[in-house]
Amino acid sequence: MEGIDEAANDIENPCDLFVLSIRKELDSLPPLSPFRCIYRVPERLRHGNDKAYTPQVVSIGPLHHGKQHLNAMEDHKKRYLQNFLYRNNKVSLEDYVEKIKAQEDKLRGCYGNAQHFKSSDKFVSIVLVDAAFVIELLLRYHFKELRNDNDWIFKKPWMLTNIVPDMLLLGNQVPFFILEDLFDASKVRVKNSETERPSMIKLSYHFFKKVVGLQRSEDELEWTEPPLHFVDFIRTLHVQYLDTGTSEAGELPCIPSVTKLHQAGVKFCPESSNDKFRPESSNDLFAIQFHNGTLKIPKLEIHDDTELILRNLIAFEQCHCTDNYLSDYVFLLDKFVNTKRDVDLLVESEIVVNTLGDNNKVSTMINQLCKGIALDQRKFYFGVLAADLNNYCKKCRNRWLAYLSQNFFNSPWAWAAFSLFAAVTLILTVIQTVFAIISFCRQ
């Protein structure tokens, strides 16, 4: 009997096997990378808007590589790599491969280790081709002399129009540090531009300036450290000069719509660099000011790519950043705009430039942007502004004056009629008073 018991004990407990398998699975988990900065957009932010996060023409980096509808650009990217190698003839293809292999772990870490690319050679090939393509594209955009007759992108302007939005997608990036590592400004030889040796920062600024509506000049560019990628580059240009002191506003208050503000007598006008309340603003996106009943908002141009750009900037903030200033800005816009009437008022005030043609579309777009966004209600950047607007709207005097002004004195003729009526009333009152005094004296 003892032999049978010992044999039974030799058979491992199924529960122990299960625990052992879980332990092995936990031990095999890859470490979290401190370099991660390129993400697949979470489903809570997508909510049916996959197109705003999916490249339509060109893949950049490994996350979207190999998708069938993007394969048409692969040969052209390789032609750009060929031109890139030809210009840098003192550096061989082997040297560039070694440069990327030397930083492969860091590069993989930027994508959350990119474990789905088991082959090192495949991963290095993707990064090399795409990084060289991006560098060549920025150079040819900056220096027209570098373009040739076989350039499929610049010979067909619509191609560039389609490519630029793809380069601003959060999951369609290569890390900025590898662009700087592969780029050598001294290798760029252009007629009539022998002295110009632009950095990767300046090439990027020049490339994205128009489509993103960047307001700052090249001389104002200040970088304590390089951006992580193009989405981080655009976000940093918007937020690097913010006055973060206003973020200490406590709980997020209710924010009245533009129509309600208008009904309370608030006047709207576009904020400018000559603003006496904030002269240093230089049309910053966040330079929204309220003073003496006037709300100043920087101009916002709404075009075909506005939603895509804002969505990917917000997605990057929500995935990576501790301070969500752009998310707060879009949330404020969402509260300002509830209906087409709100957009109408902003367009009439020259704050919103609507190139879409339909104000209903703008209203719908703004209202859709905030779905899925997580806000820190204790650290809302526009909290002080929102509280001031609320306090102004709560005063009955402001609402009554606005009602009278908008319904009875909203034209020169109305003012003239009111002035005439007031003058006649005053004269008649004086005459009546005089006659009453005379009558009293006679008595």
Contacts in CASP RR format, 6 or more apart in sequence:
PFRMAT RR
TARGET T0000
AUTHOR 0000-0000-0000
METHOD contacts of the structure
MODEL  1
MEGIDEAANDIENPCDLFVLSIRKELDSLPPLSPFRCIYRVPERLRHGND
KAYTPQVVSIGPLHHGKQHLNAMEDHKKRYLQNFLYRNNKVSLEDYVEKI
KAQEDKLRGCYGNAQHFKSSDKFVSIVLVDAAFVIELLLRYHFKELRNDN
DWIFKKPWMLTNIVPDMLLLGNQVPFFILEDLFDASKVRVKNSETERPSM
IKLSYHFFKKVVGLQRSEDELEWTEPPLHFVDFIRTLHVQYLDTGTSEAG
ELPCIPSVTKLHQAGVKFCPESSNDKFRPESSNDLFAIQFHNGTLKIPKL
EIHDDTELILRNLIAFEQCHCTDNYLSDYVFLLDKFVNTKRDVDLLVESE
IVVNTLGDNNKVSTMINQLCKGIALDQRKFYFGVLAADLNNYCKKCRNRW
LAYLSQNFFNSPWAWAAFSLFAAVTLILTVIQTVFAIISFCRQ
30 113 0 8 1.000
30 115 0 8 1.000
32 112 0 8 1.000
33 108 0 8 1.000
33 109 0 8 1.000
33 110 0 8 1.000
33 112 0 8 1.000
33 113 0 8 1.000
35 106 0 8 1.000
35 109 0 8 1.000
35 110 0 8 1.000
35 175 0 8 1.000
36 109 0 8 1.000
36 110 0 8 1.000
36 111 0 8 1.000
36 112 0 8 1.000
36 320 0 8 1.000
37 110 0 8 1.000
37 175 0 8 1.000
37 228 0 8 1.000
37 229 0 8 1.000
37 232 0 8 1.000
37 320 0 8 1.000
38 63 0 8 1.000
38 110 0 8 1.000
38 111 0 8 1.000
38 112 0 8 1.000
38 170 0 8 1.000
38 171 0 8 1.000
38 173 0 8 1.000
38 175 0 8 1.000
38 228 0 8 1.000
38 229 0 8 1.000
39 170 0 8 1.000
39 171 0 8 1.000
39 315 0 8 1.000
39 316 0 8 1.000
39 319 0 8 1.000
39 320 0 8 1.000
40 63 0 8 1.000
40 171 0 8 1.000
41 53 0 8 1.000
41 170 0 8 1.000
41 171 0 8 1.000
41 312 0 8 1.000
41 315 0 8 1.000
41 319 0 8 1.000
42 315 0 8 1.000
42 318 0 8 1.000
42 319 0 8 1.000
44 372 0 8 1.000
45 311 0 8 1.000
45 314 0 8 1.000
45 315 0 8 1.000
45 318 0 8 1.000
45 371 0 8 1.000
45 372 0 8 1.000
45 373 0 8 1.000
46 53 0 8 1.000
47 371 0 8 1.000
47 372 0 8 1.000
49 311 0 8 1.000
49 368 0 8 1.000
52 307 0 8 1.000
52 308 0 8 1.000
52 311 0 8 1.000
52 312 0 8 1.000
53 169 0 8 1.000
53 170 0 8 1.000
53 171 0 8 1.000
53 311 0 8 1.000
53 312 0 8 1.000
53 315 0 8 1.000
54 64 0 8 1.000
54 169 0 8 1.000
55 64 0 8 1.000
55 67 0 8 1.000
55 70 0 8 1.000
55 166 0 8 1.000
55 169 0 8 1.000
55 172 0 8 1.000
56 69 0 8 1.000
56 162 0 8 1.000
56 165 0 8 1.000
56 166 0 8 1.000
57 70 0 8 1.000
57 73 0 8 1.000
57 159 0 8 1.000
57 162 0 8 1.000
57 163 0 8 1.000
57 166 0 8 1.000
58 70 0 8 1.000
58 73 0 8 1.000
58 77 0 8 1.000
58 133 0 8 1.000
58 163 0 8 1.000
58 166 0 8 1.000
58 167 0 8 1.000
59 65 0 8 1.000
59 66 0 8 1.000
59 67 0 8 1.000
59 70 0 8 1.000
59 73 0 8 1.000
59 130 0 8 1.000
59 166 0 8 1.000
59 172 0 8 1.000
60 130 0 8 1.000
60 133 0 8 1.000
60 134 0 8 1.000
60 166 0 8 1.000
60 167 0 8 1.000
60 172 0 8 1.000
60 173 0 8 1.000
60 174 0 8 1.000
61 111 0 8 1.000
61 126 0 8 1.000
61 127 0 8 1.000
61 130 0 8 1.000
61 172 0 8 1.000
61 173 0 8 1.000
61 174 0 8 1.000
62 111 0 8 1.000
62 114 0 8 1.000
62 116 0 8 1.000
62 117 0 8 1.000
62 123 0 8 1.000
62 126 0 8 1.000
62 127 0 8 1.000
63 111 0 8 1.000
63 171 0 8 1.000
63 172 0 8 1.000
64 70 0 8 1.000
64 171 0 8 1.000
64 172 0 8 1.000
65 126 0 8 1.000
74 129 0 8 1.000
76 152 0 8 1.000
76 153 0 8 1.000
77 129 0 8 1.000
77 130 0 8 1.000
77 132 0 8 1.000
77 133 0 8 1.000
78 129 0 8 1.000
79 150 0 8 1.000
80 132 0 8 1.000
80 133 0 8 1.000
80 136 0 8 1.000
80 137 0 8 1.000
81 128 0 8 1.000
81 129 0 8 1.000
81 132 0 8 1.000
81 133 0 8 1.000
81 136 0 8 1.000
83 136 0 8 1.000
84 132 0 8 1.000
84 135 0 8 1.000
84 136 0 8 1.000
85 91 0 8 1.000
85 93 0 8 1.000
85 96 0 8 1.000
85 132 0 8 1.000
87 187 0 8 1.000
87 188 0 8 1.000
88 184 0 8 1.000
88 187 0 8 1.000
90 187 0 8 1.000
91 184 0 8 1.000
96 128 0 8 1.000
96 132 0 8 1.000
96 182 0 8 1.000
97 124 0 8 1.000
97 128 0 8 1.000
99 181 0 8 1.000
99 182 0 8 1.000
100 107 0 8 1.000
100 124 0 8 1.000
100 127 0 8 1.000
100 128 0 8 1.000
100 131 0 8 1.000
100 178 0 8 1.000
101 120 0 8 1.000
101 124 0 8 1.000
103 177 0 8 1.000
103 178 0 8 1.000
103 181 0 8 1.000
104 120 0 8 1.000
104 123 0 8 1.000
104 124 0 8 1.000
106 175 0 8 1.000
106 177 0 8 1.000
107 114 0 8 1.000
107 123 0 8 1.000
107 127 0 8 1.000
107 175 0 8 1.000
107 178 0 8 1.000
108 114 0 8 1.000
108 115 0 8 1.000
108 117 0 8 1.000
108 123 0 8 1.000
110 175 0 8 1.000
110 228 0 8 1.000
114 123 0 8 1.000
117 123 0 8 1.000
117 126 0 8 1.000
127 174 0 8 1.000
127 178 0 8 1.000
130 174 0 8 1.000
131 174 0 8 1.000
131 178 0 8 1.000
131 179 0 8 1.000
131 182 0 8 1.000
132 182 0 8 1.000
134 167 0 8 1.000
134 174 0 8 1.000
134 179 0 8 1.000
135 179 0 8 1.000
135 182 0 8 1.000
135 183 0 8 1.000
135 200 0 8 1.000
137 153 0 8 1.000
137 163 0 8 1.000
137 207 0 8 1.000
138 200 0 8 1.000
138 203 0 8 1.000
138 204 0 8 1.000
138 206 0 8 1.000
138 207 0 8 1.000
139 146 0 8 1.000
139 188 0 8 1.000
139 203 0 8 1.000
140 146 0 8 1.000
140 147 0 8 1.000
140 151 0 8 1.000
140 153 0 8 1.000
140 154 0 8 1.000
141 154 0 8 1.000
141 160 0 8 1.000
141 203 0 8 1.000
141 206 0 8 1.000
141 207 0 8 1.000
142 198 0 8 1.000
142 203 0 8 1.000
142 206 0 8 1.000
142 207 0 8 1.000
143 188 0 8 1.000
143 190 0 8 1.000
143 193 0 8 1.000
145 190 0 8 1.000
145 191 0 8 1.000
145 192 0 8 1.000
145 193 0 8 1.000
146 188 0 8 1.000
146 190 0 8 1.000
147 154 0 8 1.000
149 155 0 8 1.000
152 159 0 8 1.000
153 159 0 8 1.000
153 160 0 8 1.000
153 163 0 8 1.000
154 160 0 8 1.000
164 207 0 8 1.000
164 208 0 8 1.000
164 211 0 8 1.000
164 305 0 8 1.000
165 211 0 8 1.000
165 305 0 8 1.000
165 308 0 8 1.000
165 309 0 8 1.000
166 172 0 8 1.000
167 230 0 8 1.000
168 208 0 8 1.000
168 212 0 8 1.000
168 230 0 8 1.000
168 231 0 8 1.000
168 234 0 8 1.000
168 305 0 8 1.000
168 308 0 8 1.000
168 309 0 8 1.000
168 312 0 8 1.000
169 231 0 8 1.000
169 308 0 8 1.000
169 312 0 8 1.000
170 231 0 8 1.000
170 312 0 8 1.000
170 315 0 8 1.000
170 316 0 8 1.000
170 319 0 8 1.000
173 229 0 8 1.000
173 230 0 8 1.000
173 231 0 8 1.000
174 229 0 8 1.000
175 228 0 8 1.000
175 229 0 8 1.000
176 200 0 8 1.000
176 226 0 8 1.000
176 227 0 8 1.000
176 228 0 8 1.000
176 229 0 8 1.000
176 230 0 8 1.000
176 232 0 8 1.000
176 233 0 8 1.000
177 226 0 8 1.000
179 200 0 8 1.000
180 200 0 8 1.000
180 226 0 8 1.000
183 200 0 8 1.000
185 197 0 8 1.000
185 198 0 8 1.000
185 199 0 8 1.000
186 197 0 8 1.000
188 197 0 8 1.000
188 198 0 8 1.000
190 196 0 8 1.000
198 206 0 8 1.000
201 221 0 8 1.000
201 223 0 8 1.000
201 226 0 8 1.000
201 227 0 8 1.000
201 233 0 8 1.000
202 218 0 8 1.000
202 221 0 8 1.000
204 230 0 8 1.000
204 233 0 8 1.000
205 214 0 8 1.000
205 218 0 8 1.000
205 221 0 8 1.000
205 237 0 8 1.000
206 218 0 8 1.000
208 214 0 8 1.000
208 230 0 8 1.000
208 233 0 8 1.000
208 234 0 8 1.000
211 305 0 8 1.000
211 309 0 8 1.000
212 234 0 8 1.000
212 309 0 8 1.000
213 301 0 8 1.000
214 234 0 8 1.000
214 237 0 8 1.000
215 282 0 8 1.000
215 283 0 8 1.000
215 284 0 8 1.000
216 237 0 8 1.000
216 282 0 8 1.000
220 282 0 8 1.000
221 237 0 8 1.000
222 240 0 8 1.000
223 236 0 8 1.000
227 233 0 8 1.000
227 236 0 8 1.000
231 312 0 8 1.000
231 313 0 8 1.000
231 316 0 8 1.000
232 316 0 8 1.000
234 309 0 8 1.000
234 313 0 8 1.000
235 313 0 8 1.000
235 316 0 8 1.000
235 317 0 8 1.000
235 321 0 8 1.000
235 326 0 8 1.000
238 284 0 8 1.000
238 285 0 8 1.000
238 286 0 8 1.000
238 313 0 8 1.000
238 325 0 8 1.000
238 326 0 8 1.000
239 286 0 8 1.000
239 323 0 8 1.000
239 325 0 8 1.000
239 326 0 8 1.000
241 284 0 8 1.000
242 284 0 8 1.000
242 286 0 8 1.000
242 325 0 8 1.000
242 381 0 8 1.000
244 323 0 8 1.000
244 381 0 8 1.000
246 381 0 8 1.000
246 382 0 8 1.000
246 383 0 8 1.000
246 384 0 8 1.000
246 385 0 8 1.000
247 323 0 8 1.000
247 379 0 8 1.000
247 380 0 8 1.000
247 381 0 8 1.000
247 383 0 8 1.000
248 379 0 8 1.000
249 379 0 8 1.000
249 380 0 8 1.000
249 381 0 8 1.000
249 382 0 8 1.000
249 383 0 8 1.000
249 384 0 8 1.000
249 386 0 8 1.000
249 387 0 8 1.000
250 377 0 8 1.000
250 378 0 8 1.000
250 379 0 8 1.000
250 380 0 8 1.000
250 383 0 8 1.000
251 377 0 8 1.000
251 378 0 8 1.000
252 375 0 8 1.000
252 377 0 8 1.000
252 378 0 8 1.000
252 380 0 8 1.000
252 383 0 8 1.000
252 386 0 8 1.000
253 383 0 8 1.000
253 386 0 8 1.000
253 387 0 8 1.000
253 390 0 8 1.000
254 386 0 8 1.000
254 390 0 8 1.000
255 332 0 8 1.000
255 335 0 8 1.000
255 336 0 8 1.000
255 386 0 8 1.000
255 389 0 8 1.000
255 390 0 8 1.000
256 264 0 8 1.000
256 335 0 8 1.000
256 389 0 8 1.000
256 390 0 8 1.000
256 393 0 8 1.000
257 335 0 8 1.000
257 336 0 8 1.000
257 337 0 8 1.000
257 338 0 8 1.000
257 339 0 8 1.000
257 342 0 8 1.000
258 268 0 8 1.000
258 336 0 8 1.000
258 337 0 8 1.000
258 341 0 8 1.000
258 342 0 8 1.000
258 345 0 8 1.000
258 346 0 8 1.000
259 338 0 8 1.000
259 339 0 8 1.000
259 341 0 8 1.000
259 342 0 8 1.000
259 345 0 8 1.000
260 393 0 8 1.000
261 268 0 8 1.000
261 295 0 8 1.000
261 336 0 8 1.000
261 389 0 8 1.000
261 393 0 8 1.000
262 268 0 8 1.000
262 345 0 8 1.000
262 402 0 8 1.000
262 406 0 8 1.000
263 399 0 8 1.000
263 402 0 8 1.000
263 403 0 8 1.000
263 406 0 8 1.000
264 392 0 8 1.000
264 393 0 8 1.000
264 395 0 8 1.000
264 398 0 8 1.000
264 399 0 8 1.000
264 402 0 8 1.000
265 293 0 8 1.000
265 398 0 8 1.000
265 399 0 8 1.000
265 401 0 8 1.000
265 402 0 8 1.000
265 405 0 8 1.000
265 406 0 8 1.000
266 290 0 8 1.000
266 293 0 8 1.000
266 294 0 8 1.000
266 295 0 8 1.000
266 389 0 8 1.000
266 392 0 8 1.000
266 393 0 8 1.000
267 293 0 8 1.000
267 294 0 8 1.000
267 295 0 8 1.000
268 294 0 8 1.000
268 295 0 8 1.000
268 297 0 8 1.000
268 345 0 8 1.000
268 346 0 8 1.000
268 349 0 8 1.000
268 351 0 8 1.000
269 294 0 8 1.000
269 295 0 8 1.000
269 296 0 8 1.000
269 349 0 8 1.000
269 350 0 8 1.000
269 351 0 8 1.000
270 296 0 8 1.000
270 297 0 8 1.000
270 298 0 8 1.000
270 299 0 8 1.000
270 349 0 8 1.000
270 350 0 8 1.000
270 351 0 8 1.000
271 278 0 8 1.000
271 281 0 8 1.000
271 283 0 8 1.000
271 287 0 8 1.000
271 288 0 8 1.000
271 289 0 8 1.000
271 296 0 8 1.000
271 297 0 8 1.000
271 298 0 8 1.000
271 299 0 8 1.000
272 283 0 8 1.000
273 279 0 8 1.000
273 281 0 8 1.000
273 282 0 8 1.000
273 283 0 8 1.000
275 281 0 8 1.000
275 287 0 8 1.000
275 289 0 8 1.000
275 296 0 8 1.000
277 289 0 8 1.000
277 291 0 8 1.000
277 296 0 8 1.000
278 287 0 8 1.000
278 289 0 8 1.000
281 287 0 8 1.000
281 289 0 8 1.000
281 298 0 8 1.000
283 298 0 8 1.000
283 299 0 8 1.000
284 298 0 8 1.000
285 298 0 8 1.000
285 300 0 8 1.000
285 329 0 8 1.000
286 298 0 8 1.000
286 325 0 8 1.000
286 329 0 8 1.000
286 381 0 8 1.000
287 296 0 8 1.000
287 298 0 8 1.000
288 295 0 8 1.000
288 296 0 8 1.000
288 297 0 8 1.000
288 298 0 8 1.000
288 332 0 8 1.000
288 382 0 8 1.000
288 385 0 8 1.000
289 295 0 8 1.000
289 296 0 8 1.000
289 385 0 8 1.000
290 296 0 8 1.000
290 385 0 8 1.000
290 388 0 8 1.000
290 389 0 8 1.000
290 392 0 8 1.000
293 392 0 8 1.000
295 389 0 8 1.000
297 346 0 8 1.000
297 351 0 8 1.000
298 351 0 8 1.000
299 350 0 8 1.000
299 351 0 8 1.000
299 352 0 8 1.000
299 353 0 8 1.000
300 333 0 8 1.000
300 351 0 8 1.000
300 352 0 8 1.000
300 353 0 8 1.000
301 352 0 8 1.000
301 353 0 8 1.000
301 355 0 8 1.000
302 352 0 8 1.000
302 353 0 8 1.000
302 354 0 8 1.000
302 355 0 8 1.000
302 356 0 8 1.000
302 362 0 8 1.000
302 365 0 8 1.000
303 355 0 8 1.000
303 356 0 8 1.000
304 355 0 8 1.000
304 356 0 8 1.000
306 365 0 8 1.000
307 365 0 8 1.000
307 368 0 8 1.000
307 369 0 8 1.000
310 326 0 8 1.000
310 330 0 8 1.000
310 369 0 8 1.000
311 369 0 8 1.000
313 326 0 8 1.000
314 324 0 8 1.000
314 326 0 8 1.000
314 327 0 8 1.000
314 330 0 8 1.000
314 369 0 8 1.000
314 373 0 8 1.000
317 323 0 8 1.000
317 324 0 8 1.000
317 325 0 8 1.000
317 326 0 8 1.000
317 327 0 8 1.000
318 324 0 8 1.000
318 327 0 8 1.000
318 373 0 8 1.000
318 374 0 8 1.000
323 379 0 8 1.000
324 373 0 8 1.000
324 374 0 8 1.000
324 375 0 8 1.000
324 376 0 8 1.000
325 381 0 8 1.000
327 373 0 8 1.000
327 374 0 8 1.000
327 375 0 8 1.000
328 375 0 8 1.000
328 380 0 8 1.000
328 381 0 8 1.000
328 382 0 8 1.000
329 381 0 8 1.000
329 382 0 8 1.000
330 366 0 8 1.000
330 369 0 8 1.000
330 370 0 8 1.000
330 373 0 8 1.000
331 370 0 8 1.000
331 373 0 8 1.000
331 375 0 8 1.000
331 380 0 8 1.000
332 382 0 8 1.000
332 385 0 8 1.000
332 386 0 8 1.000
333 366 0 8 1.000
333 369 0 8 1.000
334 366 0 8 1.000
334 367 0 8 1.000
334 369 0 8 1.000
334 370 0 8 1.000
335 386 0 8 1.000
336 342 0 8 1.000
336 346 0 8 1.000
337 343 0 8 1.000
337 346 0 8 1.000
337 362 0 8 1.000
337 363 0 8 1.000
337 366 0 8 1.000
337 367 0 8 1.000
338 363 0 8 1.000
338 367 0 8 1.000
339 363 0 8 1.000
340 359 0 8 1.000
340 360 0 8 1.000
340 363 0 8 1.000
342 363 0 8 1.000
343 352 0 8 1.000
343 354 0 8 1.000
343 359 0 8 1.000
343 360 0 8 1.000
343 362 0 8 1.000
343 363 0 8 1.000
343 366 0 8 1.000
344 359 0 8 1.000
346 352 0 8 1.000
347 353 0 8 1.000
347 354 0 8 1.000
347 359 0 8 1.000
352 362 0 8 1.000
354 362 0 8 1.000
356 362 0 8 1.000
380 386 0 8 1.000
392 398 0 8 1.000
393 399 0 8 1.000
408 414 0 8 1.000
408 418 0 8 1.000
409 415 0 8 1.000
409 418 0 8 1.000
END
